[in-house]
Amino acid sequence: MKEKVVHTIKKYNLIEKVDNVLLGLSGGPDSLALFYILKDLQQEIEFKLHVAHVNHKVRGKEADEDEKFVRDICNRYKVPFYSKSVDMKGYAKKKKLSEEEAGREIRYNFFYEIINKLGGGKIAVAHNKDDQGETLIMRVLRGTGIDGLVGMDYINGNIIRPLLDVTREEIEKFCEENNIKPRIDKTNLKPIYGRNKIRLELIPYIQENFNEGIIDTLFRMSRVIKMDSKFLNDYSYGEFKKIVIEESNNKVVADLNKLVDMHKSIKARVIRLCIEKINKDLKGIEEKHVSQVIELIDKGITGKRVNISNNINVSISYDKVVFIKQRSQKNKKQGFKYKLNIYDKTYIPELNAVINSKIIDKKELEIYANKNRKYFNYDNIKGDLYVKTREPGDRFIPLGMKGSKKIKDFFIDQKVPREKRDIIPIVEDEAHILWIIGYRISELYKITDNTDKVLMLEYKKLEEE
């Protein structure tokens, strides 16, 4: 099994040299097997392994023992360990989520919190081939489309799944052969959650009565569908680029006549792309919303509009279709503030971006500045550096000016769209603002003849899938 997992990691470039890899380690068979495989792989690929464990406080003493078990293993192998205890049931109730959804949200929020502190990296989770089959069945039962049948991928953003080619049976055999004694979560043996019922009742019934190899069948199906889905998505994106007339942070204007002539399947995908551009994702967008927009487009009556989920309005204006997201406090992007690692890089999860930092002697300086890379007088910096979004009352002294200016007024002068102002990253020390990223640095931190040390900061967006 180990060879198969290593082959998967290399085939899909899941882990590369000097990566930070954060493993979500529950102590169960899947994640524990992955832990030992990754530990061995470090001798071949020089990456940094870290472990995160979330105690959901559902199983009382047993959950506490799981945490101690994982901590002891990490101490034994000198692997950095991070843990968090959360009342999952209370969180689920507060957020109005199922316990499964709450557990997942808690885990990934914690994982991203650690990754940010590490300055970026990859999150390794122990989903296996059986998990893939269960996920596909769950999605079928909920009424998914073709994209949902692709299932989980080996890599999605910075989440990697090295065990996706191996079955639960192979994992258990690996643990047995290598004398690995995992912790067993007894709740996984009870049909109390939807996924558990599929695992413990539905799949065994299908295997006994219809298809003994249902897991492999589902896995093959997902690979075939992935190929078709990718073609449709790539083709639809090309069509999307053809019909877009105007695009901003909260508005997309499309060519009505070109949309009307499209096949309904492609039209639906293009509509989703328009919505995704202004909503950042498709959460809350259902098939009925897309159908409403298709009906609106096909009728093409100027002045007609539909209001769909998440404050999104779609209207017809002569030969144009206008998708616009209305601003509201409820849906306003939350602010952030992170301490900058001035000797490495800092990950900003809200923007899927990093800030690379470097301190150099002025005499060695070769300036290659652009709007996303700037140089500062390091001697003038007070205390720690932070990257954040704007706050009420923020002021700074733009380069070339003597007096300070409110950030709000600066944005107005620069004609920054209102909906964009709350997500523009700003770098500050403990006294002043150094840089409004993408716009201007501060007069207080410019390089002078007396400068000794120079701080280089570079803002870089990461690729999004």
N, C-alpha and C positions, 0 to 999 in steps of 0.2 A: 504493500500500500504506500509506503514511504516514497518509493520510486515514482509511483503514479502522481503523487501530490507534488513532488519536486518537478516532474515533467510539466504539470499544469502551471506551476509558478513560472517556469522558464518560458514556456510556450506563449503565455499571455503577458510576459514582463510584469508580473504582479509585484515583485520585489526586486529592487536594483541596489547597487552599491551605495552605501551611506544613507539609505532610507531610514527614517524613524518608522517603525512598525509597532502599532499599538494593538495588542491582542485582547479581545474581550474574553476573559477566562472565567467561566462559571465554576469549573471544577468537575464538570460532567465529562463523559467519554469523548465527545466530539472536540471540544475546545482543549481538553488536556492532551489528546493525541496530537492536535495541531501544535500545541506548545512544544512538545518534545521534538517534533519534526523541524520546527523553526529553529529550535536551539541547535540541532545538528547542522542545519543549513547555514548557520552563521559562520561555520568553519570554511564554507565555500564562497558565500557572498557576505561581504562585510557590511552588515546592516545593524541598526540598533533596535533591540527588542525591548518593548515595555508591555506591562500587563495592567489591565483595568478590570475591576470586579465591582458589581453592583449588588448590594444586599437589599432585596425588595421588602424585607421584614414580613414576609407572608408566612414563613414556616417556623417562626420563632427561633428556638435553640438550634434547630438544624441549619437554618440560614446563617446563623452566627458561626457555626462550626464549618460551613462551606467557606466562609470568608477567611477563617483562620487557616484552613487547609490550603487555600490558594496563596495566602500570604507566606506560609511556611515554605511552600515550594519555591516561590520567588526569592525568598531569603537564602534558601539552600543554593540556588543557582545564580545569586547576585543579580537578579533581574529587577529593574525599577518597578515598584508596585503602587497602584493607585486604587483607592476604594471609596465607596460612597454608600451610605445607608439612607434609604428613602421609604416612606410609608406609601407603597404602591397603591393600595386600596383607597387611601385617603386622596392621593393624587388623581386617581381615576375618577373618583366622585367629584372632586373639585373641577376637573377639566371636562367632565361629562364624556369620558372615554370608557371603552371596555378595559378590563384589566390587562388583556393582551396588548392593546394599543398603548396603554399607559406605560407598561413595562418597556416596550420598544422605545417610546419617546424619551423616557428617563435614561435608558442606556445610551442612546445615541447622543443626547444632549451632553451627557457626561464624557463620552468619547471625544466629542468635538471640543469640549472645554480643555481636555488634556492635550489634544493635538495642537490647539492654539498655543498653549503654554510651551510646547515643545518646538514651536516655530514651524509647524507643518509636518505632514507625514501621512501614512496610510493606516487605515483601520482594518484589521484582519478579523473576520467573523467566521464561525465554524459551520456554516450551512453546508449540508451534504446533498447527495443525489436524492435521498429520500425526502429531505426537506423541500427540494425542488418539486418533486411529484406532489407533495401535500399542498404546496403553494398553488400549483396549476389547478388542482381539483377545487380548492377554495375559490379561486377566481372564476372557474367555470360555474360553480354554484351561485356566485354573485352576479353572473351575467357579463363577463368581460368581452372585449373585442379582441381583434387579432394581436394587438400590441401587448395585451395582458397575458396572452398565451406564450409570449417569449420567456416569461418567468424571470428568475434572478440571473444576473450575468456574473461572469468571473470578476469583472471590475466595473464599478459604477462610481464615477467621480473619484474619491479617494478611499472607497470601501472595496476591499478585496475578499474573494471567497476561494481560497486554495483547495478546499475539500469538495468542491462541487462535482468532481468526477468520481468520487468514491461513495459507496453505500454505507448505511449505518452498520450493516453486518460486517463489512470490511474493517470499519473503525473498531468495533468491539473485538474482533479477532486480533487486530494490531495491539490493542491494550492488553489482551490476554497473553499474547506471545512475548510481549516486552515487559511483563510484570507491572503494568501500569494499573493502579487501583483508583479509579475515579470515584467521585461522590455521585450518588444517585438521587435525583430530585423525584421523590415519590409522587408529586403532583403530575408528573409527566406520564405516570402509569394509570391515571384516572381520567375517564372521558368527561372532564369538567369544563373544558374549553373547546371551541369549534375545531381547532387544529388537532387537539388530542382525539376527538371523536373520529376525525378522518383517519388519523394514524392508527388508532386502536380498533376501530370498528369497520369503517368503510373500505379502506385499502385491503385488509385481510379478507373481507367478503368478496371484493373484486378478484383478488388473487385466487381464492378458492373456487369461485363460480364462473369467472369469465377469462381472466388473463393473469397467469402466474407471474409474468414479467411486466406488469403494468408500470412499475417505476421506470424501467429502461425504455418502455414504449413512450411514456410521457416525456422522458428526457430527449429521445430522438425527435419527437414531435416539436418540442420547443426549439431545437436546433434548426429544423427546417423552417419553422415559422419565423425564427429570428432573421433568416436570410430574406424571406419575402417582406417582412416588416421593414427591414433596413432599406430595401429597394423602394418601397412605397414612401417611407419617410424622406429619403433623399430626393425622390422625384417630386414629392409634394413641396419640399423646401425650395426646389428650383422654381416651381409654379408660384409659390408665395413671393419670391423675389421679383417675379415678373409682374405681379398684380399690385405691389405696394407702391403707392404714389408719395406718401408722406409717413414718416415714422418718428415718434418721440417716446419719452419715458411712459406716458400714460395715454398715448393715442396712436392708432394706425388708421391710415386712410387708404382704401383699396379701390381698384378699378371694378366698377359694378359689372360692366359688359363682359369682361374676361372671366369674372366669377360665375356669371350666369351660364356661360358656355361650358364650364367644366363638368366632368363626370361627377356624379353625386359623391362617390367615395373619396375622390381627390378634393372635392369642394369641402367636405367635412374636415379633412385633415388640414387644409389651408386655413379654415376658420379657426380650428384649434390653435394653429400657429399664431394667428392674429391675436387671439385671446391670451395666449401664453406670453406674448411680447409685452403686453401691458399689465398682466397679472402675475408675472414671474413664474407661475406654475399653473397646473390645471386642477388644483384641489377645488372641490365644490362644483366643477363643471361636468355636467352629465350629458348623456345622449339627447335628452329632451331639450336642453339649452341649445345644442348645436342644430337640432331640427328646427327650432324656432327661428334661428338665424337663416338657415337655408330657405325656409318659407318666405321670410322677409325679402331675401335677395331675389328669389325667383319671381316674386310679385313686382319688385322694383318700384314701388310707389314713393315718390319724394315726400319727405316729412314723416313717413311711418318709422316707428322705432320699437325695439323690444328691450326690456330690462331683464338681464339674466343675473346669475349669482355674482356675489362679491362686488356689487356696485358697478357692474359693467353694463354700459348702454351701447346698443348697436342701432344705427339709423341710416336711412337712405337720403342722400343729398344729390339729386339729379343723377349724374353718372358715377357717383362715388358711394362707397359704403364706409361709414365712419365707426370705428371701434374706439370707445373711450372709457377710461376708468375714472370714476368720480372719487375725489378725495374725501376721506372721513377719518375721524380720530380713531375709530375702531380698527381700520385697516392700514393706518399710517405705519410705515416701517419703524420699528423700534430702534432707538439709538444704541450706540455701543462705545466702549472705552477700554483699550487694552494697552498694557505696558509694552513698550518697544524693546526688543532684544537688539541692542546696538552692535553686537558682535556677530550677528547671524541674520535670521529672517523671522518675521512675525506674520502669522496667518490670521486673516480677517474672515471668519466664516460667513458673516452676513453679506460680504461682497465677493466671496470666493476669490480672494486676492491675497498677495503677500507683499510685505515691504522688506526688501533686502537692504542691509545696513553694512557700512564699512568705514573704519577710521583710518585715515592715511596722513602722512606728513605732507605739508603744503608743497615742499620742494619736489615731491614725487607726483604731484597732481597733474593729470592730463584730463581736461574737462570735456566730457561728451554729454552735455546737458540737453534735455528735452523736457516736454511738459510733465513727464512722469519720472524724471531723474534729476535731482538737484543736489547742490553742494552747499554746505553750511560751515560757518566758523564754529568749530567744536569748542573753542576756548570760552565762548559766551554762553554755552548751555548751562542751565541751572537745574541740578538734580536729575531725576529720571525723565525719560521721554515717553510720550503716550500717543496713540492714534485713536481718534474718536470722531463722532459726529458733532455738529454744532450744538451749542447750548445757549439759552437766553443770555443776552448781554455780552457775548463773545466779541472781542475787538482785536485788531492787529494793525501793524504799521506796514502797508504794502511797500515792496521794494521801490525806491525812488521818491518816497513821500516822507515828510517829517512828522505829521500828526497821525494819530490812530484813527481807525475807521471801524464802524460796526460791521461784523460779518454780513449781516442782513443787507446793509447798504452796499457793501462790496458786491454781493451777489446780484443786486438790482443793477448796479453799474455795468457788470459783466454780462447782463442779460441771461443769467442762469435761470432756466425754467423753474417755476415754483416747486413742482413735484420732484425735482432733482436735488433741491438744496439740503434736504434732510438725510441724504445718503452720501454726500461728498465727504471723503475722509479728510481729517485735519490733524496735523502733527503739532504737538505742543510740548514744552517742558514745564517745570513747576512755576514758571513766572510768565511766559508769553507764548503766543502762537508762532511757530516757525514757518509753517507751509500749509497753504490750502492746496491740496494735491490736484494737479491738473490746471492750476491757475497761477498763483503767485507765492513767492517766498517773502519773508519779513525783512525789512530794512535792518533790523537789529542783528540779524545773523548772517549778513553777507560777508564774503571773504574780503579781507583788506590786506594791506602791506604788512600789518602786524600779526596776521593770523599764523599760528603755528600748526595746529592740528585741524584737519578737515573731515567733516562727516558727510559721507555720500549716502543718500537715501534714494531707493528706486522702487516705485510702485508698479506692481505687475498683476494683471488679471490672469487667473488660471483658466485653462480650457474647460468648458462645460459641455457635458454630453447632452 
